[in-house]
């Protein structure tokens, strides 16, 4: 356990593996901004998360300095700065620039990419060739692109997008793929490099919605299942420490991995020290058209934690 200061000036005790608080994230952002002042308003944060202490320190229950791992990049630039920040000492401990690195695509960039594509005359014409005139019903879904040796993509930070059609508001757009239409966008400049149009294919228009308003098509011959606990739950949650029966585990969370499990024990016997979905690869495996580029690293390229619980970055680090 460790004592840290809060904004109120009072001391609070936190476990070394407790995720960063909002105040700690703000402090890490402030220190990173000061260290990289040359970026000015162009500074962007890819990730701010707890830099976890070494296992022996945690096992010995010694006072571990609170540190953050911070990745920063400049808007419109290739390259990422990796920083290790001491929240205890309020200073940057380590700083490294990786000039060829690309940060994970940010949620804020999704809408900007879609807007750039929908404003491109080549894309508008491609939609018209498919009988699609209302672009408000079109969804441009930015995907990380990988490197497939295309000369016009070299040295850029690329998004290779797929497109879908909504028949109405809140419709399940993924039931209506616009096949053969793939915009390629430079994320840094929002330049639409090209529109890959492999020929119009009829858009499937079948209804596949599963919200309550559309549930009438679901089967109704099954009896309801009711799960109740009239005497309350059997688990206890003390901060991030979960106990149930003989089990004990510390819960963590970060924007990259989402849920993390720490120091899992049964009857106080250690079972595992850390568990997380450190990487989830979805290889689609189709050689057809643009689908060979679908090989998604949902954690490293998108930030699974942000997708599970989208943050309001400006509210945290402004």
C-alpha positions in Angstrom: 0.0 0.0 0.0 1.1 3.6 -0.6 0.1 7.0 0.5 -0.5 9.7 -2.1 -1.7 13.3 -2.0 -5.1 14.3 -3.4 -6.2 17.7 -4.7 -7.9 18.4 -1.3 -4.5 18.1 0.4 -5.5 15.1 2.3 -3.7 11.8 2.1 -5.3 8.7 0.6 -4.0 5.1 0.6 -4.1 3.2 -2.7 -2.8 -0.2 -3.8 0.2 0.0 -6.2 -1.9 -1.6 -9.0 -4.9 0.7 -8.6 -5.6 2.4 -12.0 -4.8 6.0 -12.5 -7.3 8.5 -11.1 -8.6 11.4 -13.1 -6.4 13.7 -11.1 -3.3 11.5 -11.8 -4.2 11.5 -15.5 -4.4 15.3 -15.5 -1.0 15.5 -13.7 0.6 13.1 -16.2 -0.8 15.1 -19.1 0.4 18.4 -17.6 4.0 17.0 -17.1 4.0 15.6 -20.6 2.9 18.9 -22.1 5.6 20.7 -20.2 8.3 18.3 -21.4 7.1 18.5 -25.0 6.2 22.2 -25.1 7.6 22.5 -28.6 4.5 20.6 -29.9 2.2 23.3 -28.5 -1.4 22.9 -29.6 -0.4 20.1 -31.9 0.1 17.7 -29.0 -2.1 14.6 -29.0 -2.2 11.8 -26.3 -2.4 8.3 -27.6 -2.4 6.7 -24.1 -2.0 7.6 -20.4 -2.0 4.6 -18.2 -0.5 3.2 -15.0 3.1 2.1 -15.3 2.8 -0.9 -13.1 5.5 -1.5 -10.4 7.7 -4.6 -10.6 6.1 -7.8 -9.3 8.7 -8.2 -6.4 7.8 -4.7 -5.1 4.1 -5.4 -5.2 4.6 -8.8 -3.5 6.6 -7.2 -0.7 3.9 -4.6 -0.2 6.5 -1.9 -0.2 5.7 1.7 -1.0 5.9 1.9 -4.8 6.2 5.3 -6.5 3.1 6.1 -8.7 4.2 6.3 -12.3 2.4 6.7 -15.6 3.2 5.5 -19.1 2.4 8.3 -21.6 2.5 8.1 -25.4 2.3 11.4 -27.2 2.4 12.5 -30.9 2.1 15.7 -32.9 -1.0 16.3 -35.1 0.0 16.0 -38.7 3.3 14.3 -37.9 4.7 10.7 -38.1 6.4 9.6 -34.9 5.5 8.9 -31.2 7.1 10.1 -27.9 7.2 7.5 -25.1 7.4 9.0 -21.7 7.6 7.5 -18.2 6.3 10.0 -15.7 6.7 10.0 -11.9 3.5 11.2 -10.3 5.1 11.0 -6.9 7.9 13.3 -7.8 6.0 15.2 -10.5 8.6 14.9 -13.2 9.3 13.0 -16.5 11.8 10.2 -15.7 12.3 8.8 -19.3 11.6 10.2 -22.7 12.1 8.5 -26.1 11.1 9.5 -29.6 10.3 6.8 -32.1 10.3 8.7 -35.5 8.7 6.0 -37.6 6.0 4.8 -35.2 2.3 5.3 -35.9 0.0 5.8 -32.9 -3.2 3.8 -32.6 -6.1 5.4 -34.5 -8.1 7.8 -32.2 -11.8 7.8 -31.9 -11.8 11.5 -32.6 -10.2 10.8 -36.0 -13.0 8.4 -37.1 -15.5 11.2 -37.7 -12.9 13.4 -39.4 -12.0 10.6 -41.8 -15.6 10.0 -42.6 -16.2 13.7 -43.2 -13.2 13.9 -45.6 -14.4 10.9 -47.6 -18.0 12.0 -47.9 -16.8 15.4 -49.2 -14.7 13.8 -51.9 -16.3 14.0 -55.4 -14.9 10.6 -56.4 -16.7 9.0 -53.5 -19.9 10.9 -54.1 -19.8 9.7 -57.8 -19.1 6.1 -56.7 -22.1 6.1 -54.4 -24.3 7.6 -57.2 -23.3 4.7 -59.4 -24.7 2.4 -56.8 -27.9 4.4 -56.6 -27.0 5.9 -53.2 -27.7 9.7 -53.1 -28.3 10.3 -49.4 -24.8 10.3 -47.9 -26.3 10.8 -44.4 -27.2 7.1 -44.6 -23.7 6.1 -45.5 -21.2 5.0 -42.8 -17.5 5.2 -43.6 -15.7 2.8 -41.2 -12.0 3.6 -40.8 -9.8 0.6 -40.5 -6.1 0.4 -39.7 -4.4 -0.4 -43.0 -1.1 -2.2 -42.4 1.7 -2.1 -45.0 1.0 -3.8 -48.3 3.6 -2.1 -50.4 1.4 0.5 -52.2 3.7 3.3 -53.3 1.2 6.1 -52.7 0.8 4.9 -49.1 4.6 4.9 -48.3 5.6 7.1 -45.4 2.1 7.9 -44.4 -0.3 7.0 -41.6 -3.0 5.2 -43.5 -6.6 4.2 -42.9 -8.2 1.8 -45.4 -12.0 2.3 -45.0 -15.0 0.1 -45.6 -18.5 1.4 -46.2 -22.0 0.5 -45.0 -25.5 1.8 -45.6 -28.3 2.6 -43.1 -31.8 2.3 -44.4 -33.0 4.5 -41.5 -31.8 6.0 -38.2 -30.6 3.3 -35.8 -30.7 0.6 -38.5 -28.0 -2.1 -38.2 -25.7 -0.8 -40.9 -23.5 -3.9 -40.9 -26.3 -5.8 -42.6 -25.9 -3.6 -45.6 -22.2 -3.5 -46.8 -21.3 -1.4 -49.8 -19.0 -3.9 -51.3 -16.2 -2.9 -53.6 -15.9 0.6 -52.3 -12.8 1.4 -50.2 -11.5 4.9 -49.6 -7.9 5.2 -48.6 -7.1 8.2 -46.4 -4.0 9.7 -44.9 -4.9 10.1 -41.2 -2.4 12.8 -40.6 -3.5 15.2 -43.4 -7.1 13.9 -44.0 -6.2 13.6 -47.7 -8.2 11.1 -49.5 -5.4 9.4 -51.4 -7.7 7.4 -53.7 -11.0 5.7 -53.9 -10.7 2.0 -54.6 -13.8 1.1 -56.6 -13.9 -2.5 -57.8 -17.3 -2.3 -59.3 -20.9 -1.9 -58.0 -22.4 -4.8 -56.2 -26.0 -4.9 -55.1 -26.3 -3.8 -51.4 -28.0 -6.4 -49.3 -31.2 -4.8 -47.9 -32.5 -7.5 -45.6 -33.5 -6.5 -42.1 -31.3 -7.7 -39.3 -32.0 -5.6 -36.3 -32.1 -6.8 -32.7 -33.2 -3.9 -30.6 -36.4 -4.0 -28.6 -38.4 -2.2 -31.3 -37.4 -4.9 -33.8 -37.9 -7.9 -31.6 -41.2 -9.0 -33.1 -39.4 -11.2 -35.6 -37.7 -13.2 -32.8 -39.1 -16.5 -31.7 -41.7 -16.3 -28.9 -42.2 -19.9 -27.9 -39.7 -19.9 -25.1 -40.6 -19.2 -21.5 -38.8 -16.4 -19.7 -35.8 -17.0 -17.4 -35.7 -15.0 -14.2 -32.5 -14.9 -12.1 -32.9 -13.4 -8.6 -30.8 -13.1 -5.4 -33.4 -12.2 -2.8 -30.8 -12.2 0.0 -28.4 -10.0 -2.0 -25.1 -10.8 -3.7 -22.3 -13.0 -2.3 -19.4 -10.9 -3.4 -17.9 -7.7 -1.9 -16.1 -5.0 -3.8 -13.7 -2.7 -1.8 -12.4 -0.2 -4.3 -10.8 -2.4 -6.9 -10.5 -5.5 -4.7 -13.2 -8.1 -5.4 -13.9 -11.0 -3.1 -16.3 -13.9 -3.7 -16.3 -17.1 -1.7 -12.7 -18.2 -1.4 -11.7 -16.1 -4.4 -9.9 -12.7 -4.3 -8.8 -10.6 -7.3 -7.8 -7.0 -7.9 -9.5 -5.3 -10.9 -7.7 -3.0 -13.2 -8.6 -1.0 -16.3 -6.9 1.0 -18.9 -7.8 2.5 -22.3 -5.6 0.1 -24.2 -6.4 -3.4 -22.8 -9.7 -2.7 -21.0 -10.2 -5.0 -18.1 -7.1 -6.4 -16.3 -7.0 -8.9 -13.4 -4.3 -8.8 -10.8 -3.1 -11.0 -7.9 -5.9 -13.6 -8.3 -6.0 -15.9 -5.3 -8.0 -18.9 -4.0 -8.0 -19.4 -0.2 -5.2 -16.8 -0.2 -3.0 -19.1 -2.5 -1.7 -17.2 -5.5 -3.2 -18.5 -8.8 -2.0 -15.9 -11.3 -0.3 -12.5 -11.0 -1.7 -10.7 -14.0 -4.2 -11.5 -16.7 -5.4 -9.4 -19.6 -6.4 -9.5 -23.2 -3.0 -8.2 -24.2 -3.7 -8.6 -27.9 -6.7 -9.8 -29.9 -6.1 -10.5 -33.5 -9.0 -10.9 -35.9 -7.7 -12.4 -39.2 -10.6 -12.3 -41.7 -8.7 -14.6 -44.1 -10.6 -13.7 -47.2 -8.4 -13.2 -50.4 -11.3 -11.3 -52.1 -11.0 -7.7 -53.2 -10.0 -5.5 -50.2 -10.8 -8.0 -47.5 -7.3 -9.3 -47.5 -6.4 -6.1 -45.6 -8.7 -7.0 -42.8 -6.4 -8.2 -40.0 -7.4 -6.2 -36.9 -5.4 -5.8 -33.7 -8.3 -4.6 -31.6 -6.2 -3.6 -28.6 -3.0 -2.2 -30.0 -4.6 -0.4 -33.0 -7.9 0.8 -31.6 -7.7 0.7 -27.8 -10.2 -1.8 -26.5 -10.7 0.0 -23.3 -11.7 3.2 -25.1 -14.2 1.2 -27.3 -15.7 -0.4 -24.2 -16.1 2.9 -22.4 -15.4 5.9 -24.7 -13.8 8.6 -22.6 -14.2 12.4 -22.9 -10.4 13.2 -23.3 -10.8 17.0 -23.2 -12.7 16.7 -19.9 -9.8 14.8 -18.4 -6.6 16.4 -19.7 -7.7 20.0 -20.6 
